[in-house]
């Protein structure tokens, strides 16, 4: 049970933080919930590659789309720590890009198990400098 859920936002040189309630947490975390991440959809729409890192004793599963224009995520990485009775997901990394009106939006989503998540958004409008926003939500007090 977390002591509190800390939300940090960074936009350019501006930083803000404050504690949030569970409903806002669930709303923000919903970005990581997608039917496209189900086993069936991953098998159907993505190519899976994996490797074992002997130095960290983790497995990395990387999913790349078979048809990039037909799926929501352009890249998915899942880091897994094998266990004696079950494997544990350590982290999930997602990338997606889309166009909203005349702005290209690139998002990088990162979920660290039992700790936090972050969403980094880069918005590019024509020839202007991109606007970068970062949202960080932490529920493990040792990571505040």
Secondary structure, DSSP 8 states (H G I E B T S, - for coil): --S-EEEEEEETTEEEEEEE-HHHHHHHHGGG--GGGSHHHHHHHEEEEEEEETTTTEEEEEEEESSGGGSS-SEEEEEEE--SS--EEEEEEEEEEEEETTEEEEEEEEEETTTEEEEEEEEEETTS--EEEEEEEE--GGG-
